[in-house]
């Protein structure tokens, strides 16, 4: 990957995190709308980019679908929603994001029922890229549902278990919060839930989408390569989650 890719990818993560923190701090009750809209954009973008397989180089060379570069954004934004608004709202936002993606698929299918005016080779390209193959679509639906449900449940469980320790102790009527405890426990829930998300997503998606279409050894290698790349990307975004967590540490939270 070029250095320009990493600069834009990291700046985009920074923008997403800062925007989320700003909206949540100033307009907590309306912040969920902004975060949910961003989540819908990210999910639709990731699935739109799925058809393209690429080489991804970071320490090693991996093979993965292009949409995988968006998945850490999705996992982090889901954590941000879960952090502030709780498990139920995170599940609702995830469902609405996939509903937006489903509507994009429906609109694409409707567009293919019309008569095009451009050249035949342009129409072939359009249908080849945007045409929905039902097996990958079902694989995407199953992997997104399973991976996000597991992510949200684990994040929520760890948050309930350790959040009181993050809230600090009362001394002489004043609450003293330990930045170390906030850092430690927020890292635990974000890192582990995102890692679980990436593992489940890869196993479910590639198994359903490609089993029987290639040798088993090749499929296992593809799953492992993509899984490792996405896990690495999901951990690179941790500093941005820490930033969001500290910027919103005084904002009301729901479990």
C-alpha positions as CSV (number, residue, x, y, z in Angstrom):
1,X,0.0,0.0,0.0
2,X,1.2,3.5,-0.7
3,X,1.9,6.1,2.0
4,X,-1.0,8.2,0.6
5,X,-3.3,5.3,1.4
6,X,-2.3,5.2,5.0
7,X,-2.4,9.0,5.4
8,X,-6.0,9.2,4.0
9,X,-7.1,6.1,5.9
10,X,-5.7,7.4,9.3
11,X,-7.0,10.9,8.7
12,X,-10.5,9.5,7.9
13,X,-10.5,7.5,11.1
14,X,-9.4,10.7,13.0
15,X,-12.2,12.6,11.4
16,X,-14.8,9.9,12.2
17,X,-13.7,9.8,15.8
18,X,-13.5,13.5,16.3
19,X,-16.9,14.1,14.6
20,X,-18.5,11.4,16.8
21,X,-17.0,12.9,20.0
22,X,-18.0,16.4,19.1
23,X,-21.6,15.5,18.3
24,X,-22.0,13.3,21.4
25,X,-20.6,16.0,23.7
26,X,-22.7,18.8,22.4
27,X,-25.9,17.1,21.3
28,X,-26.0,13.8,23.1
29,X,-29.7,13.1,22.3
30,X,-29.3,13.9,18.6
31,X,-25.8,12.4,18.3
32,X,-27.2,8.9,17.8
33,X,-28.7,10.1,14.5
34,X,-25.3,11.3,13.2
35,X,-23.5,8.1,14.2
36,X,-26.3,5.9,12.8
37,X,-26.1,7.8,9.4
38,X,-22.3,7.4,9.3
39,X,-22.7,3.7,10.1
40,X,-25.1,3.2,7.2
41,X,-22.7,5.0,4.9
42,X,-19.8,2.8,6.0
43,X,-21.7,-0.5,5.7
44,X,-23.1,0.3,2.3
45,X,-19.6,1.4,1.1
46,X,-18.0,-1.8,2.4
47,X,-20.5,-4.0,0.6
48,X,-20.3,-1.9,-2.6
49,X,-16.5,-2.5,-2.6
50,X,-16.7,-6.3,-1.9
51,X,-16.4,-7.5,-5.5
52,X,-12.8,-6.3,-5.9
53,X,-10.0,-8.6,-4.6
54,X,-6.7,-6.9,-3.9
55,X,-3.2,-7.5,-2.5
56,X,-2.8,-5.7,0.9
57,X,0.7,-5.2,2.2
58,X,1.4,-4.5,5.8
59,X,4.5,-6.4,7.2
60,X,3.2,-9.3,5.1
61,X,1.2,-9.5,1.9
62,X,-2.5,-10.4,2.3
63,X,-5.4,-11.1,-0.1
64,X,-8.7,-9.5,0.8
65,X,-11.7,-7.8,-0.7
66,X,-11.5,-4.0,-0.9
67,X,-14.4,-3.6,1.4
68,X,-12.3,-4.9,4.2
69,X,-10.5,-1.5,4.5
70,X,-13.8,0.0,5.6
71,X,-14.6,-2.7,8.2
72,X,-12.5,-1.2,11.0
73,X,-14.5,2.0,10.6
74,X,-17.7,0.0,11.1
75,X,-16.4,-1.9,14.1
76,X,-15.2,1.3,15.8
77,X,-18.3,3.3,15.1
78,X,-20.4,0.4,16.5
79,X,-18.3,0.6,19.6
80,X,-18.8,4.4,19.9
81,X,-22.6,3.9,19.7
82,X,-22.5,1.1,22.2
83,X,-20.2,3.1,24.5
84,X,-22.6,6.0,24.8
85,X,-26.1,4.7,24.0
86,X,-25.9,1.1,25.1
87,X,-26.5,-2.4,23.6
88,X,-30.0,-2.0,22.4
89,X,-29.3,1.2,20.5
90,X,-26.2,-0.3,19.0
91,X,-28.2,-3.3,17.7
92,X,-30.8,-0.9,16.3
93,X,-28.2,1.2,14.5
94,X,-26.6,-1.9,13.1
95,X,-30.0,-3.1,11.8
96,X,-30.8,0.2,10.2
97,X,-27.4,0.3,8.5
98,X,-28.0,-3.0,6.9
99,X,-31.5,-2.0,5.9
100,X,-29.9,1.0,4.1
101,X,-27.5,-1.5,2.3
102,X,-30.4,-3.7,1.4
103,X,-32.3,-0.7,-0.1
104,X,-29.2,0.1,-2.2
105,X,-29.2,-3.5,-3.6
106,X,-32.9,-3.1,-4.4
107,X,-32.4,0.2,-6.2
108,X,-29.5,-1.3,-8.1
109,X,-31.7,-4.2,-9.3
110,X,-34.5,-1.8,-10.3
111,X,-32.0,0.2,-12.4
112,X,-31.1,-3.0,-14.3
113,X,-34.6,-3.4,-15.3
114,X,-34.5,-0.2,-17.4
115,X,-33.2,0.2,-21.0
116,X,-29.7,1.8,-21.1
117,X,-28.7,4.5,-23.6
118,X,-24.9,4.0,-23.4
119,X,-22.7,1.6,-25.2
120,X,-23.1,-2.2,-24.8
121,X,-19.6,-2.6,-23.2
122,X,-20.4,0.1,-20.6
123,X,-23.6,-1.8,-19.7
124,X,-21.6,-5.1,-19.4
125,X,-19.2,-3.4,-17.0
126,X,-22.1,-1.9,-15.0
127,X,-23.9,-5.2,-14.6
128,X,-20.8,-7.1,-13.9
129,X,-19.8,-4.8,-11.0
130,X,-23.2,-3.8,-9.6
131,X,-25.1,-7.0,-10.4
132,X,-25.8,-8.8,-7.1
133,X,-24.6,-12.4,-6.9
134,X,-27.0,-13.9,-4.5
135,X,-24.5,-16.2,-2.8
136,X,-22.0,-13.4,-1.8
137,X,-25.0,-11.3,-0.8
138,X,-26.4,-14.0,1.5
139,X,-22.8,-14.5,2.8
140,X,-22.5,-10.8,3.5
141,X,-25.9,-10.7,5.3
142,X,-25.0,-13.7,7.5
143,X,-21.5,-12.5,8.3
144,X,-22.5,-9.0,9.1
145,X,-25.4,-10.2,11.4
146,X,-23.3,-12.7,13.2
147,X,-20.1,-10.6,13.6
148,X,-21.9,-7.4,14.7
149,X,-24.2,-9.3,17.1
150,X,-21.2,-10.9,18.8
151,X,-19.2,-7.6,18.8
152,X,-22.1,-5.7,20.4
153,X,-22.8,-8.4,23.0
154,X,-19.2,-8.8,24.1
155,X,-18.5,-5.1,24.2
156,X,-21.7,-4.5,26.3
157,X,-20.9,-7.4,28.7
158,X,-17.3,-6.0,29.3
159,X,-18.7,-2.5,29.7
160,X,-21.2,-3.6,32.4
161,X,-18.6,-5.7,34.2
162,X,-15.9,-3.0,34.5
163,X,-17.6,0.4,34.0
164,X,-18.0,1.1,37.7
165,X,-14.3,0.8,38.2
166,X,-13.8,3.4,35.3
167,X,-16.2,5.8,37.1
168,X,-13.7,6.1,39.9
169,X,-14.3,6.5,43.6
170,X,-15.8,9.2,45.8
171,X,-13.5,11.0,48.2
172,X,-14.8,13.8,50.4
173,X,-17.8,14.2,48.1
174,X,-15.7,14.4,44.9
175,X,-15.4,11.8,42.2
176,X,-11.9,10.9,41.3
177,X,-11.6,9.0,38.0
178,X,-8.4,7.1,37.2
179,X,-7.3,7.7,33.6
180,X,-5.4,4.4,33.8
181,X,-8.6,2.5,34.6
182,X,-10.4,4.3,31.8
183,X,-7.6,3.4,29.4
184,X,-7.3,-0.2,30.5
185,X,-10.9,-1.2,30.5
186,X,-11.9,0.7,27.4
187,X,-9.0,-0.9,25.6
188,X,-10.1,-4.4,26.8
189,X,-13.7,-4.1,25.5
190,X,-12.9,-2.4,22.2
191,X,-9.9,-4.5,21.2
192,X,-11.5,-7.9,22.1
193,X,-14.9,-7.2,20.6
194,X,-13.4,-5.8,17.4
195,X,-11.1,-8.8,17.1
196,X,-14.0,-11.2,17.6
197,X,-16.0,-9.2,14.9
198,X,-13.2,-9.6,12.4
199,X,-12.7,-13.3,13.0
200,X,-16.4,-14.2,12.8
201,X,-17.0,-12.0,9.8
202,X,-14.2,-13.7,7.8
203,X,-15.1,-17.3,8.7
204,X,-18.8,-16.8,7.9
205,X,-18.4,-14.7,4.8
206,X,-15.7,-16.6,2.9
207,X,-17.1,-20.0,3.9
208,X,-20.6,-19.3,2.6
209,X,-19.4,-17.3,-0.5
210,X,-16.6,-19.5,-1.7
211,X,-16.9,-23.0,-0.4
212,X,-17.1,-25.5,-3.3
213,X,-15.7,-22.9,-5.7
214,X,-12.0,-23.4,-4.9
215,X,-9.8,-26.0,-3.2
216,X,-10.2,-26.2,0.5
217,X,-6.6,-25.4,1.2
218,X,-6.9,-22.2,-0.9
219,X,-10.1,-21.2,0.9
220,X,-8.5,-21.7,4.3
221,X,-5.5,-19.6,3.2
222,X,-7.8,-16.8,1.9
223,X,-9.8,-16.8,5.2
224,X,-6.6,-16.7,7.3
225,X,-5.0,-14.0,5.2
226,X,-8.0,-11.7,5.2
227,X,-8.7,-12.3,8.9
228,X,-5.2,-11.4,9.9
229,X,-5.2,-8.2,7.8
230,X,-8.6,-7.1,9.3
231,X,-7.6,-7.9,12.8
232,X,-4.4,-5.8,12.4
233,X,-6.4,-2.9,10.9
234,X,-9.0,-3.1,13.8
235,X,-6.2,-2.8,16.3
236,X,-4.5,0.1,14.5
237,X,-7.6,2.2,15.1
238,X,-7.4,1.7,18.9
239,X,-5.8,5.1,19.6
240,X,-8.7,6.8,17.9
241,X,-11.1,4.9,20.2
242,X,-9.1,6.0,23.2
243,X,-9.4,9.6,22.0
244,X,-13.2,9.2,21.7
245,X,-13.4,7.6,25.1
246,X,-11.5,10.3,26.9
247,X,-13.2,13.2,25.0
248,X,-16.6,11.8,26.1
249,X,-15.7,10.6,29.6
250,X,-18.1,13.0,31.2
251,X,-21.0,12.2,28.9
252,X,-24.0,10.2,30.3
253,X,-23.9,6.5,29.3
254,X,-26.4,3.8,29.1
255,X,-25.6,0.1,29.6
